[in-house]
Amino acid sequence: MEGGVPEADVSAFRECLSLSWKNPYVLRLAFSAGIGGFLFGYDTGVISGALLYIRDDFKAVDRYTWLQEAIVSMALAGAIIGASVGGWINDRFGRKKAILLADTLFFIGSVVMAAATNPTILIVGRVFVGLGVGMASMASPLYISEASPTRVRGALVSLNGFLITGGQFLSYLINLAFTNAPGTWRWMLGVAAVPALTQILLMLMLPESPRWLFRKGKEEEAKEILRKIYPPQDVEEEINALKESVEMEMKEASDSDKVSIVKLLKTKTVRRGLYAGMGLQIFQQFVGINTVMYYSPTIVQLAGFASNRVALLLSLVTAGLNAFGSILSIYFIDKTGRKKLLLFSLSGVVVSLVVLTVVFHETTTHSPMVSTIETSHFNKTCPDFRTALNPGEWDCMKCLKASPSCGFCASAANKLLPGACLISNDTTEDQCQKEHRLWYTRGCPSQYGWLALIGLALYIIFFSPGMGTVPWVVNSEIYPLRYRGICGGMASTSNWVSNLIVAQSFLSLTDAIGTSSTFMIFIFITIAAIIFVIIFVPETKGLPIEEVENMLERRSLNFKFWQRSSDSGQVLTQKTLSL
């Protein structure tokens, strides 16, 4: 870093890789803290498969939809609470203790879920897991950011994003591995205790964040850690910059009252940081990522794959694409910068959502007709079809929408030819499949099915490297040190609240206005997200964390997003002149 602050480019990625032999200590810090992201990803992925088998063991869960929703959503509710208190815990007790507490809660929750004897105990376990996930979702990237050299900070924080998607990918593998094992869902949920315990052991051997130590007056301890992180020629510069930043914030703290929401919003740099940080977390959920992932079994059915096992395997492919996108993020985030990566990601999401919208519209309006002859062949006619005044106008989509007790058995000759509208139960499904026909209860056969799979793949490939990881990176580096834990907690909480809102409203929205119209709403939200990023999100590529605050203080709107803003350049220039 002699002669000024360098521009982060492709060499930053190579430098990140070279840490494995040049400075393995930094990678050890990043990977150990990143296990929190892995736990985050594993829990969000494993419950979809586990729930199928929980319903078999607990008949009450199978009978009552609200119990199924409670098992899923109580983890989200716990995550909201965990993220809310996590900010205060991070600032009061340190990043390391926050991660250890998150692991302990996750470990307890995993054991409780694996040993649950009824749905109530299972839900209690889900709350504990949610508390741990919510706390880890902001503590892990914060720790990595504060313990990383400036040049590779974005890449190392992106490792946390990669481990989130890696956890999701592994959860699908675990689901497949334990499908035939006794106690299926107990293994699926209980296995998560192993990485939680592993991270506890690793974190006990690692130091606290040097920036947090500086703020608490433990300068010698912090300097010792910084000397392990930075090359000898850079360490004194980093120590001096950090010392100046902390002294300024401590002086500000002594001249003001306790931290409050009003105080945060009155502070220009914090307010601008919250606009960007919380806005990105909210848009991350409202552009539809969890609904696209949730709806993937239906998209698989649209492609003509009605088998549950095939659907699970294709979901594994989706999770693999998500993980691949996170690897791309590690490469590009310090090369192209945060802002350009976000805009490229969101533009691709718009294109893929357009594809999905068109496919769903065509599938809904051009689904196979229902044949009276085919239906009478089974002697298990759907009651709504039997009493219909105009059965000749019924198609597959009308059959499925008529009642949850109706299913569509496709023609044996060609799935696009008229089929049968039958009562939906296990006996009818078996009878349909014995005649080598495909059975549909969610989507309908379509010649555009493969296009739907392409749209889903494009969505994941574009979303993952940008909107999947960048919001976490930006939130780990954009706030002043004094407010970093509280602001990070607020941003993380906004993510979980948005997640809960979208997850709870999606099915109601599709019932009310249709699937294609729902995806069209996501298109407009994504366009709004593009405008938001251009106006409110600053470029922090290549800036030391201590200089981000100065950049926010001077920042003006920069619509030429492909160029570094004049404010960022001014900060870099001043930094260079001071050396």
ChimeraX attribute file (.defattr): number of C-alpha atoms within 10 A of each C-alpha:
attribute: neighborCount
match mode: 1-to-1
recipient: residues
	/A:1	14
	/A:2	10
	/A:3	10
	/A:4	14
	/A:5	19
	/A:6	16
	/A:7	16
	/A:8	21
	/A:9	19
	/A:10	14
	/A:11	15
	/A:12	25
	/A:13	21
	/A:14	12
	/A:15	14
	/A:16	22
	/A:17	16
	/A:18	13
	/A:19	15
	/A:20	13
	/A:21	9
	/A:22	12
	/A:23	16
	/A:24	15
	/A:25	14
	/A:26	21
	/A:27	22
	/A:28	15
	/A:29	22
	/A:30	24
	/A:31	21
	/A:32	21
	/A:33	30
	/A:34	29
	/A:35	26
	/A:36	33
	/A:37	26
	/A:38	29
	/A:39	29
	/A:40	28
	/A:41	25
	/A:42	27
	/A:43	24
	/A:44	20
	/A:45	21
	/A:46	23
	/A:47	20
	/A:48	15
	/A:49	19
	/A:50	21
	/A:51	17
	/A:52	15
	/A:53	16
	/A:54	23
	/A:55	18
	/A:56	11
	/A:57	16
	/A:58	13
	/A:59	11
	/A:60	15
	/A:61	21
	/A:62	17
	/A:63	11
	/A:64	11
	/A:65	10
	/A:66	12
	/A:67	17
	/A:68	19
	/A:69	13
	/A:70	17
	/A:71	22
	/A:72	20
	/A:73	21
	/A:74	21
	/A:75	26
	/A:76	25
	/A:77	19
	/A:78	23
	/A:79	32
	/A:80	28
	/A:81	21
	/A:82	30
	/A:83	31
	/A:84	25
	/A:85	20
	/A:86	33
	/A:87	27
	/A:88	20
	/A:89	22
	/A:90	25
	/A:91	19
	/A:92	15
	/A:93	12
	/A:94	21
	/A:95	32
	/A:96	22
	/A:97	18
	/A:98	26
	/A:99	29
	/A:100	25
	/A:101	19
	/A:102	28
	/A:103	29
	/A:104	20
	/A:105	22
	/A:106	32
	/A:107	24
	/A:108	18
	/A:109	28
	/A:110	28
	/A:111	19
	/A:112	22
	/A:113	27
	/A:114	22
	/A:115	16
	/A:116	16
	/A:117	12
	/A:118	14
	/A:119	21
	/A:120	14
	/A:121	16
	/A:122	20
	/A:123	23
	/A:124	19
	/A:125	27
	/A:126	31
	/A:127	27
	/A:128	25
	/A:129	33
	/A:130	31
	/A:131	29
	/A:132	34
	/A:133	33
	/A:134	30
	/A:135	35
	/A:136	33
	/A:137	33
	/A:138	32
	/A:139	34
	/A:140	27
	/A:141	30
	/A:142	24
	/A:143	27
	/A:144	29
	/A:145	26
	/A:146	21
	/A:147	25
	/A:148	22
	/A:149	22
	/A:150	22
	/A:151	24
	/A:152	26
	/A:153	30
	/A:154	36
	/A:155	28
	/A:156	29
	/A:157	32
	/A:158	32
	/A:159	29
	/A:160	31
	/A:161	34
	/A:162	29
	/A:163	24
	/A:164	29
	/A:165	31
	/A:166	23
	/A:167	27
	/A:168	27
	/A:169	25
	/A:170	19
	/A:171	29
	/A:172	24
	/A:173	17
	/A:174	21
	/A:175	23
	/A:176	18
	/A:177	13
	/A:178	16
	/A:179	16
	/A:180	9
	/A:181	11
	/A:182	9
	/A:183	14
	/A:184	21
	/A:185	26
	/A:186	21
	/A:187	21
	/A:188	27
	/A:189	26
	/A:190	18
	/A:191	18
	/A:192	24
	/A:193	19
	/A:194	12
	/A:195	17
	/A:196	24
	/A:197	15
	/A:198	13
	/A:199	21
	/A:200	22
	/A:201	13
	/A:202	16
	/A:203	18
	/A:204	12
	/A:205	10
	/A:206	15
	/A:207	15
	/A:208	20
	/A:209	22
	/A:210	25
	/A:211	26
	/A:212	26
	/A:213	19
	/A:214	20
	/A:215	20
	/A:216	16
	/A:217	11
	/A:218	13
	/A:219	17
	/A:220	12
	/A:221	14
	/A:222	21
	/A:223	19
	/A:224	11
	/A:225	19
	/A:226	23
	/A:227	15
	/A:228	14
	/A:229	21
	/A:230	20
	/A:231	14
	/A:232	11
	/A:233	10
	/A:234	15
	/A:235	18
	/A:236	15
	/A:237	15
	/A:238	19
	/A:239	20
	/A:240	11
	/A:241	16
	/A:242	21
	/A:243	17
	/A:244	13
	/A:245	21
	/A:246	22
	/A:247	13
	/A:248	11
	/A:249	17
	/A:250	16
	/A:251	10
	/A:252	12
	/A:253	13
	/A:254	9
	/A:255	9
	/A:256	10
	/A:257	9
	/A:258	8
	/A:259	12
	/A:260	10
	/A:261	9
	/A:262	8
	/A:263	14
	/A:264	16
	/A:265	15
	/A:266	11
	/A:267	12
	/A:268	15
	/A:269	21
	/A:270	22
	/A:271	17
	/A:272	20
	/A:273	26
	/A:274	23
	/A:275	15
	/A:276	22
	/A:277	28
	/A:278	22
	/A:279	20
	/A:280	27
	/A:281	27
	/A:282	21
	/A:283	24
	/A:284	25
	/A:285	23
	/A:286	22
	/A:287	27
	/A:288	26
	/A:289	22
	/A:290	18
	/A:291	19
	/A:292	18
	/A:293	17
	/A:294	15
	/A:295	16
	/A:296	20
	/A:297	22
	/A:298	20
	/A:299	27
	/A:300	24
	/A:301	26
	/A:302	26
	/A:303	20
	/A:304	22
	/A:305	20
	/A:306	22
	/A:307	15
	/A:308	12
	/A:309	11
	/A:310	14
	/A:311	18
	/A:312	19
	/A:313	15
	/A:314	17
	/A:315	19
	/A:316	20
	/A:317	15
	/A:318	22
	/A:319	25
	/A:320	20
	/A:321	21
	/A:322	27
	/A:323	25
	/A:324	18
	/A:325	23
	/A:326	29
	/A:327	20
	/A:328	17
	/A:329	28
	/A:330	27
	/A:331	21
	/A:332	23
	/A:333	32
	/A:334	27
	/A:335	22
	/A:336	17
	/A:337	21
	/A:338	25
	/A:339	23
	/A:340	20
	/A:341	21
	/A:342	28
	/A:343	20
	/A:344	16
	/A:345	23
	/A:346	26
	/A:347	18
	/A:348	20
	/A:349	29
	/A:350	23
	/A:351	16
	/A:352	23
	/A:353	26
	/A:354	18
	/A:355	21
	/A:356	26
	/A:357	23
	/A:358	19
	/A:359	24
	/A:360	24
	/A:361	15
	/A:362	15
	/A:363	23
	/A:364	21
	/A:365	13
	/A:366	17
	/A:367	21
	/A:368	24
	/A:369	22
	/A:370	28
	/A:371	21
	/A:372	18
	/A:373	11
	/A:374	19
	/A:375	21
	/A:376	14
	/A:377	11
	/A:378	16
	/A:379	11
	/A:380	16
	/A:381	21
	/A:382	22
	/A:383	15
	/A:384	17
	/A:385	24
	/A:386	16
	/A:387	9
	/A:388	11
	/A:389	9
	/A:390	9
	/A:391	16
	/A:392	12
	/A:393	11
	/A:394	19
	/A:395	23
	/A:396	31
	/A:397	23
	/A:398	19
	/A:399	25
	/A:400	22
	/A:401	14
	/A:402	16
	/A:403	15
	/A:404	12
	/A:405	16
	/A:406	23
	/A:407	29
	/A:408	32
	/A:409	31
	/A:410	28
	/A:411	22
	/A:412	17
	/A:413	11
	/A:414	12
	/A:415	19
	/A:416	18
	/A:417	15
	/A:418	24
	/A:419	26
	/A:420	30
	/A:421	33
	/A:422	30
	/A:423	24
	/A:424	22
	/A:425	11
	/A:426	9
	/A:427	10
	/A:428	19
	/A:429	20
	/A:430	13
	/A:431	14
	/A:432	21
	/A:433	14
	/A:434	10
	/A:435	11
	/A:436	13
	/A:437	20
	/A:438	23
	/A:439	29
	/A:440	25
	/A:441	21
	/A:442	18
	/A:443	25
	/A:444	31
	/A:445	29
	/A:446	23
	/A:447	17
	/A:448	16
	/A:449	21
	/A:450	16
	/A:451	18
	/A:452	28
	/A:453	22
	/A:454	13
	/A:455	23
	/A:456	23
	/A:457	18
	/A:458	19
	/A:459	28
	/A:460	26
	/A:461	25
	/A:462	25
	/A:463	28
	/A:464	26
	/A:465	29
	/A:466	27
	/A:467	26
	/A:468	27
	/A:469	28
	/A:470	29
	/A:471	25
	/A:472	26
	/A:473	26
	/A:474	27
	/A:475	26
	/A:476	27
	/A:477	27
	/A:478	29
	/A:479	26
	/A:480	22
	/A:481	23
	/A:482	18
	/A:483	17
	/A:484	22
	/A:485	27
	/A:486	26
	/A:487	29
	/A:488	32
	/A:489	30
	/A:490	23
	/A:491	28
	/A:492	32
	/A:493	28
	/A:494	23
	/A:495	27
	/A:496	25
	/A:497	20
	/A:498	19
	/A:499	24
	/A:500	20
	/A:501	13
	/A:502	19
	/A:503	21
	/A:504	14
	/A:505	11
	/A:506	19
	/A:507	15
	/A:508	11
	/A:509	14
	/A:510	14
	/A:511	11
	/A:512	11
	/A:513	10
	/A:514	15
	/A:515	20
	/A:516	21
	/A:517	17
	/A:518	18
	/A:519	24
	/A:520	17
	/A:521	16
	/A:522	21
	/A:523	23
	/A:524	13
	/A:525	17
	/A:526	23
	/A:527	15
	/A:528	14
	/A:529	23
	/A:530	19
	/A:531	14
	/A:532	16
	/A:533	21
	/A:534	18
	/A:535	15
	/A:536	21
	/A:537	25
	/A:538	27
	/A:539	23
	/A:540	24
	/A:541	26
	/A:542	23
	/A:543	23
	/A:544	21
	/A:545	23
	/A:546	21
	/A:547	20
	/A:548	23
	/A:549	23
	/A:550	16
	/A:551	24
	/A:552	23
	/A:553	14
	/A:554	14
	/A:555	18
	/A:556	14
	/A:557	14
	/A:558	18
	/A:559	13
	/A:560	9
	/A:561	17
	/A:562	13
	/A:563	11
	/A:564	16
	/A:565	19
	/A:566	15
	/A:567	20
	/A:568	23
	/A:569	14
	/A:570	15
	/A:571	21
	/A:572	21
	/A:573	13
	/A:574	14
	/A:575	17
	/A:576	15
	/A:577	10
	/A:578	9
	/A:579	11
